[in-house]
């Protein structure tokens, strides 16, 4: 009886089906590509590509669980890492290690996230509209007021060295070598932390409660304003941290690099089981969705599909994700 109940619960969750689709897609791509997907260098490339998107998605998940939409996290990341990298370069910091760059980027991200939190918590405005506004504001600060420049060849050595941190090196049957980035461990660690926050803390319970019904959550004793302020501060700090991870991995700081990143991340989180109405979503589902999108995106050339089809697949994912979320919400209200 208990096994039957567990199975019924599993089959009612979106992430269960996303996981099955992921497995199916891996098998299909492996067969169509003639076994190239499981080449060691291709596996390493896919895992490396998941790091930045996965970290962004975890922050986005927490916001969506609370019933909100954050459109500004790419702009927060871009402004935070651009400022941090510029300061480190001009001050001569991060020549031997990267910690000062990360510290500055996290602090800047937290401050920018606080602005979102103050507006959303105190004025009860639509989160999508607020963060669209702050997204434009942050981008304007970066490109207009501060006139932040691209930093490539002059990137501080400490940041460059951190991005080159690898766990091991693999070689394909064709002799191609690739290094497994140690930064993938950071993604795993943050995923575990976010899962614990959502499932084992009062703050996580408050996010689910607010996303389910904000009025009921307040009546149940949750401090909605405080929770939202803390949430957007944390998400801003995580965006700043993720942005600096991207700088280290790409070995360059480009203020425009994060443009439209939200159009990939948010649909992935929805596809992973987060409801567009709030109150639902898991780390496992989010990571499955990010894995699915990354595998498909990085395997297009293997199966003979031109890369311009990527926008088509992203648009399809948006439609599928929103449809699933709407159907799930209707089912839960019956």
N, C-alpha and C positions, 0 to 999 in steps of 0.2 A: 504493500500500500504506500509506504514511504517512498520507494523507488519510483512508483508511478507518479506521485505528487511532484517529486523533483524533476522528472522528465517533462511533466506538463508545464512546470514553471520555466524550464529551459526553452521549450518550444514556443513560449509566448513572448520571449525576449528577442528584440531585433538583432542584438549582437550575436546570437546563436546562428542566425541565418547569414549574417555578414561573414562569420568565421567559415561557414560552409562554402560560401561564394569564393572566399579567399583561397581555400584549399582547391576548389574546382578550377579557378583561374590559374593557379600555379601549375596544376597538372596539364591543363590545356596548353599553356604557353610553353611548358617543358616539351610537350609532344610536337607542337607546331614548329618550334625553333630548333628541333633536332637535338635536344638535350643541352642547349646552351645556357638555359636559365640557371641550372645548378652548377655551372662552372664556378670555381671558387672566387675568381675576380668579379664575376657578375653578382654573386651573393653579397660580397663585401661592398660593392658599389651601392646596392639597394639598401643595405643596413646603414651605410653612411648617409645616404640621401634621406633617411627617415629621421635623423637626429633633430634638425631645426624644425621641420614641420611637426614632428611629434611633440616637441616642447611647446610650440605655439598652441597646438591642439589641446594640450592638457590645461593651459590657462583658459582657453576658449570654452572648454568643457565646464569648468567651474562657474563661469558666467552664465552659460546656458542652463545649467542645473538650477540656478537662482531665478530663471525666467527672463534673463536679459540677453542682449546682443552687444558684443563689443566689436565695433568696426575700426577702432583706433589703434589696436595693438601693433600692427605693422609700422604705423607712423611713430608710435612710442619707441619701438625698437630702433628704428632708423635714427631718430633724433638722439636717443640715449647713446647708442654706440658711436655715432658720428661725433658728438660732443666729447665723449670719453676718450676716443682715439685721438682726436685733435689735441686735447689737453695733454695726454700722455706723450704725444710726439713733440709738442712745444716745450714741455717741462723736462723732457729727457727721461721720463719714467718708462717702465715695462721694457727695459733693455735686457734684463736677465729672467724675469718672470712676468706673469700676466695678471697677478692678483689686483693690482691697482686699477687696471683697465676694467676688470669685472666689477670691482667695488663701485667705481664711478658710474658705470652703466646701470647697475642695479639701483643705486641711489637716485639717479636721474629718472629712471623708469618708475620708481616708487612715487616720486614727486608728481610726475605727469599722471600717474594712475590716481593719485589723491585728488587731482582736479576733477577727473571723471567721477570719483566717489562722492565728492562734496556736492556736485551738481545733481547727480542721480539720487543720492540719499535724501537731500534736503528739499528738492523741488518736485520730486515724484514725476519727472518727465520721462518720455519714451526713451529707453536706453539706446535704441538704434539711432534715433535722431541726434541725441546728445553726442554719442561717440562719432557719428559722421561729422558733426561740427568740430569736435576736438581733433579729429583726424586731419581736417583741412587746416586747422589752427597750428597743429604741431608741424605739419609739412611746410606751412608758411614760415614758421620760425626757423626751420632747418634750411630751407632754400632761399628765403628772403632776408629775414633779420640777421641771422648768423652767417649766411652765405658759406655754409660748410662745404668743403671741397673733397673730392675723391682722394683717398690715400691708398696707394698701391705699393710701389717699390720701396717707399719710405716707411712702411708699416713697422712699428717697433718690433725688435727681434723677439722679445718675450712673448708677444701675441702670436707671432709667426711660429715660434717653437711649440707653443701650446697646441696650435692647430695641427702640428705635425706629429703629435703624440700618437703612437700606434701600439696595438697589443701584439700583433704578429703580421707576417707577410705571407701572402698566398700567390700561387702561380697557376695559370690556366694551362690546358693542354696545348695551347698555341704559344705558350711562353710569356704571356702577358702577366705582369706582376702588379699586385695591389696590396695596400696596407690596410688592415682593419683599424679604423680610428678608435682610439681609447675614449673619445667623447661619446660613443654609443653607451658606455657605462653610466654617463651622466643622465641620459634619457631614461635608462632603466631605473636609476635611483630616484629621479623626479617622479616617474610614473608610480613607483611604490609609495612615495611620500604623499602624492595627491590622492591615491587610493585610500591610504590610511586617514587622511584628513576628511575625505568625503564619507567614509564608512565608520570611523571609530572616534570621531570628535563631535563635540556639541556644535562647533562651527559648521561642520559638514551637514549635520542634521538640520541646522538652521537654513542652510542653502536649499536643501530639498524641500523644507517646509515653506519657505518663501516662494520657491518656484511653483509649488503645488497650489498654494493660496496665500497670498501675502496678508490678507486681513485675518485669516485664521491663524497664521503664524504669529502675528502680533498679539492676538488674543491668548495664544498658548504661552506667551511670556518671552518670545524671542524679540531681541532688540533689532528691528529691521534696519533702521538707519545705520547703526553701528556696524552691523554685519555687512551691509552693502559697501560702506566706506572701506572696511578692512579688505573686502573681496577685491575691489578695484585697485587698491594699493598693492596687494599681493600680485595680481595679474599684471600690473604695470611693472613691478620689480622683475617678475618672470620674463616679461617681454624684453626688458633691458638686458637681462642675463642671456636670453636666447639670441638677441641681436649680437652680443659680443661673441657668443659661440659661432655664429655665422661668419663674423669678421675673421676669427681665428682659422676656421676651416677653409674659407675662400681666400684668405691672405690678402684681403683688401677691404677697405671701408668706403662704401658707395652710398650716399644719402638716398638715392632713388631706388636702391635694390629691393626694397620691401613693398613697392607699389603694387596694389591689388592682391597682395598675399592673402588677405582675408577671404577672397573669392574662392580660394582653394581649401583653406582650413575650415571655415564655418560649414560648408557642405559636407566635408569629411566627418565632422563631429556629429552632424545631424544623421548622416548615413550610419554612423556607429551606434545610434540608438538614443541620442539626446533629443528630447522633445523641443520643438520650436515654441511650446507653451510653458516650458520649465517643469521642474520636479522630477525629471528622469534623465538618466545618462550614467555610463560607467566608464572607467579607465580601460577595461578590457575591450569594450566595444569600440572606443575611440582608437585604440592602438590597432585593432583589426582593420578599421576603415582606413587609417593612414597607411598601413601595410598594403592593403588592396590597391589604393591609388598609386602608391610608390612603385609597386610591382608592375602595374599596367603601364604607367608612364615610362619607366625605365626599360620596359621590354618591347616597346613599339618597334624599334629598329630590328630587334631579333626576329620578329614575326613578319617583317617586311611592310610595316605601316609607317607612313611619313609622320614626322613629329608635329606637323600642323594640325593633325587630328586630335591633339591633346586638348584643345579648347572644346572640341566636340564632346569628348569624354567627360571633361569637367562640367560642361553644361548638362549632360545626361545625368551625372552624379547629383547635381543640384536638384533636378526634377525628381529623381528617384528618392533622394533623401527627404525632400519636403513632402512628397506623397506618402512615404512610409510614416513620417512623423504625424501627418494629419490623420491617417487611418488608425494609427496607434492611439491618438488622442480621442477619436470618436469611439473606439472600442472600449476605452477606459471609462467613458462617460455613460455607457449603457448600463 
